[in-house]
């Protein structure tokens, strides 16, 4: 299991590591806008290299054309209309990244996703906390809460705590022009990238049976959070969201 977990951890951060390396500080407040901007950059850079890139690009172009005469969401509306072709390409991207580190794990994941895809799993696990899969801010909220749980090795949070983080995220993103002007397709790519990270972390948490494995996961998620500008060891999740300890 340790070797398998090591491979899985490598995949866990494959979608984010190239962008997050740009962070230059270790803070005690989540800089949602910096994180989103880095994720936007990564999605744009990765698009040409990912499996299914052509399908994603074409779907995004069609959506952008359809949106030309449509009113874009404003204020704190970070929702999008999901498109199957983009979801399929994002799933393929995830499986290809997984295959690079562990072929057997990739085959197992492909079989599991055939029964129920990652979006359905996200809705089942995170939906009870009042988060939606078709909303960038909600997907980001789930990502940060689950990352904090893995880094701190904590139990499940209360719904009120998750909703407080959701409010923090939405407040920070309210004036993010890059997100407000992002196409429907780019919003979907952003949200689903966060969803895959979230659900893979949950999978690793449930697979880490020993204290050593849980510590390995905690150390890896803490290190990744530091790259993104946040020291999870100095944060607490309370009824008013993330606060400095």
C-alpha positions as CSV (number, residue, x, y, z in Angstrom):
1,X,0.0,0.0,0.0
2,X,2.7,2.6,0.7
3,X,4.0,2.4,-2.9
4,X,0.5,2.6,-4.3
5,X,-0.3,5.5,-2.1
6,X,2.9,7.2,-3.2
7,X,1.8,6.8,-6.8
8,X,-1.6,8.0,-6.1
9,X,-0.3,11.2,-4.4
10,X,1.7,12.0,-7.5
11,X,-1.5,11.9,-9.5
12,X,-3.4,13.9,-6.9
13,X,-1.4,17.0,-7.7
14,X,-0.7,16.5,-11.4
15,X,-3.4,19.0,-12.5
16,X,-2.2,21.8,-10.2
17,X,1.6,21.5,-9.6
18,X,2.8,23.4,-12.6
19,X,0.7,26.5,-11.9
20,X,1.0,26.5,-8.1
21,X,4.7,26.6,-8.3
22,X,4.3,30.3,-9.1
23,X,3.0,31.2,-5.6
24,X,5.5,33.3,-3.7
25,X,4.2,33.4,-0.1
26,X,2.9,31.3,2.7
27,X,-0.2,32.9,4.2
28,X,-2.8,32.1,6.7
29,X,-5.8,33.2,4.6
30,X,-6.9,31.4,1.5
31,X,-6.2,33.7,-1.5
32,X,-9.0,32.4,-3.6
33,X,-8.4,34.8,-6.5
34,X,-4.7,33.9,-6.7
35,X,-5.6,30.2,-6.7
36,X,-8.2,30.7,-9.4
37,X,-5.9,32.7,-11.6
38,X,-3.3,30.0,-11.3
39,X,-5.8,27.4,-12.2
40,X,-7.0,29.4,-15.2
41,X,-3.4,29.7,-16.4
42,X,-2.9,25.9,-16.0
43,X,-6.1,25.0,-17.8
44,X,-5.0,27.2,-20.7
45,X,-1.4,25.9,-20.8
46,X,-2.5,22.3,-20.4
47,X,-5.2,22.3,-23.0
48,X,-2.9,21.7,-25.9
49,X,-1.2,18.7,-24.2
50,X,-4.1,16.9,-22.6
51,X,-5.8,13.9,-24.0
52,X,-9.1,15.0,-25.6
53,X,-7.8,18.5,-26.1
54,X,-9.3,18.8,-29.5
55,X,-12.7,17.8,-28.3
56,X,-12.5,20.3,-25.4
57,X,-11.3,23.1,-27.6
58,X,-14.1,22.5,-30.2
59,X,-16.8,22.2,-27.5
60,X,-15.5,25.4,-25.9
61,X,-15.5,27.3,-29.2
62,X,-19.1,26.2,-29.8
63,X,-20.2,27.3,-26.4
64,X,-18.4,30.6,-26.8
65,X,-20.2,31.2,-30.1
66,X,-23.5,30.3,-28.5
67,X,-22.8,32.7,-25.6
68,X,-22.0,35.7,-27.9
69,X,-25.6,36.9,-27.6
70,X,-26.2,35.6,-24.2
71,X,-25.9,37.4,-20.9
72,X,-23.0,36.2,-18.8
73,X,-23.5,35.5,-15.1
74,X,-22.8,38.5,-12.9
75,X,-21.8,39.1,-9.3
76,X,-21.6,36.0,-7.3
77,X,-23.1,33.6,-9.9
78,X,-20.3,31.2,-10.8
79,X,-22.4,28.5,-12.4
80,X,-22.2,27.0,-15.8
81,X,-24.1,24.6,-18.1
82,X,-22.1,21.3,-18.2
83,X,-21.3,19.8,-21.6
84,X,-20.7,16.0,-21.9
85,X,-17.8,16.3,-24.3
86,X,-15.8,18.5,-21.9
87,X,-16.6,16.1,-19.0
88,X,-15.4,13.1,-21.1
89,X,-12.2,14.9,-22.0
90,X,-11.5,15.8,-18.3
91,X,-12.1,12.2,-17.3
92,X,-9.7,11.0,-19.9
93,X,-7.1,13.6,-18.8
94,X,-7.4,12.3,-15.2
95,X,-7.0,8.7,-16.3
96,X,-4.0,9.5,-18.5
97,X,-2.3,11.2,-15.6
98,X,-3.0,8.2,-13.4
99,X,-1.7,5.8,-16.1
100,X,1.6,7.6,-16.1
101,X,2.3,6.5,-12.5
102,X,0.3,3.3,-12.1
103,X,-1.4,1.4,-14.9
104,X,-3.2,-1.0,-12.6
105,X,-4.7,1.9,-10.7
106,X,-5.8,3.6,-13.9
107,X,-7.6,0.4,-15.1
108,X,-9.3,0.2,-11.7
109,X,-10.3,3.9,-11.8
110,X,-11.7,3.5,-15.3
111,X,-13.8,0.6,-14.2
112,X,-15.1,2.5,-11.2
113,X,-15.9,5.6,-13.3
114,X,-17.9,3.5,-15.8
115,X,-20.3,2.6,-12.9
116,X,-20.5,6.2,-11.6
117,X,-18.6,9.2,-12.9
118,X,-16.7,11.6,-10.7
119,X,-19.4,14.3,-11.0
120,X,-22.0,11.9,-9.6
121,X,-19.7,10.9,-6.8
122,X,-19.0,14.6,-6.0
123,X,-22.8,15.3,-5.8
124,X,-23.4,12.3,-3.5
125,X,-20.5,13.1,-1.2
126,X,-20.6,16.9,-1.2
127,X,-24.2,17.7,-2.1
128,X,-25.4,17.2,1.4
129,X,-23.2,20.2,2.5
130,X,-25.1,22.5,0.1
131,X,-22.5,22.5,-2.7
132,X,-23.3,22.1,-6.4
133,X,-21.2,20.4,-9.1
134,X,-22.1,23.0,-11.7
135,X,-20.6,26.0,-9.8
136,X,-16.9,27.0,-9.8
137,X,-17.0,28.5,-6.4
138,X,-18.7,25.5,-4.9
139,X,-16.2,23.1,-6.4
140,X,-13.3,25.3,-5.1
141,X,-15.0,25.3,-1.6
142,X,-15.1,21.5,-1.6
143,X,-11.5,21.4,-2.7
144,X,-10.2,23.6,0.1
145,X,-12.2,21.9,2.8
146,X,-11.2,18.4,1.8
147,X,-7.6,19.5,1.4
148,X,-7.7,20.9,4.9
149,X,-9.3,17.7,6.2
150,X,-6.5,15.6,4.7
151,X,-3.7,17.9,5.9
152,X,-5.1,18.1,9.4
153,X,-6.4,14.4,9.5
154,X,-9.7,15.6,10.8
155,X,-13.2,14.2,10.9
156,X,-16.0,15.3,8.6
157,X,-16.9,19.0,9.0
158,X,-20.3,20.4,9.9
159,X,-22.5,21.8,7.1
160,X,-22.4,25.2,8.7
161,X,-18.6,25.3,8.6
162,X,-18.6,24.3,4.9
163,X,-21.2,27.0,4.2
164,X,-19.0,29.5,6.0
165,X,-16.1,28.7,3.7
166,X,-18.4,28.8,0.7
167,X,-19.3,32.4,1.7
168,X,-15.6,33.3,2.1
169,X,-14.9,31.9,-1.4
170,X,-17.8,33.6,-3.1
171,X,-17.0,36.9,-1.5
172,X,-13.4,36.8,-2.7
173,X,-14.5,35.8,-6.2
174,X,-17.3,38.3,-6.6
175,X,-15.1,40.8,-8.4
176,X,-12.8,38.4,-10.2
177,X,-13.0,39.7,-13.8
178,X,-11.2,36.6,-15.2
179,X,-13.9,34.3,-13.8
180,X,-16.8,36.6,-14.7
181,X,-15.5,36.8,-18.3
182,X,-14.6,33.1,-18.6
183,X,-16.6,31.1,-21.1
184,X,-19.0,28.4,-20.0
185,X,-16.5,25.8,-21.2
186,X,-13.6,27.3,-19.2
187,X,-15.8,27.5,-16.1
188,X,-16.6,23.8,-16.6
189,X,-12.9,22.9,-17.0
190,X,-12.1,24.9,-13.8
191,X,-14.8,23.4,-11.7
192,X,-14.2,19.8,-12.9
193,X,-10.4,20.1,-12.2
194,X,-11.3,21.1,-8.6
195,X,-13.8,18.2,-8.5
196,X,-11.3,15.6,-9.6
197,X,-8.8,16.9,-7.0
198,X,-11.4,16.8,-4.3
199,X,-12.8,13.4,-5.0
200,X,-9.3,11.9,-5.5
201,X,-8.3,13.3,-2.1
202,X,-11.4,11.7,-0.6
203,X,-10.5,8.4,-2.2
204,X,-7.0,8.5,-0.8
205,X,-8.3,9.4,2.7
206,X,-10.5,6.3,2.6
207,X,-7.7,4.1,1.3
208,X,-5.1,5.3,4.0
209,X,-5.7,2.6,6.6
210,X,-2.5,2.9,8.7
211,X,-1.3,5.9,10.7
212,X,1.8,6.1,8.4
213,X,-0.3,6.3,5.3
214,X,-2.5,9.0,6.8
215,X,0.5,10.9,7.8
216,X,2.0,10.6,4.3
217,X,-1.2,12.0,2.8
218,X,-1.3,14.8,5.4
219,X,2.3,15.8,4.6
220,X,1.7,15.7,0.9
221,X,-1.5,17.8,1.0
222,X,0.1,20.3,3.4
223,X,3.1,20.7,1.1
224,X,0.8,21.3,-1.8
225,X,-1.2,23.9,0.1
226,X,2.1,25.7,0.9
227,X,2.8,25.9,-2.8
228,X,-0.6,27.5,-3.3
229,X,0.1,30.1,-0.6
230,X,-1.6,28.6,2.5
231,X,-0.1,27.1,5.7
232,X,-2.8,24.6,6.7
233,X,-1.0,23.9,10.0
234,X,-1.9,27.4,11.1
235,X,-5.6,27.3,10.0
236,X,-8.7,26.2,11.8
237,X,-12.2,25.5,10.3
238,X,-14.9,27.0,12.5
239,X,-18.5,28.2,12.2
240,X,-17.2,31.4,10.6
241,X,-15.0,29.6,8.1
242,X,-11.2,29.3,7.9
243,X,-9.5,31.4,10.5
244,X,-5.9,31.8,11.7
245,X,-5.0,29.6,14.7
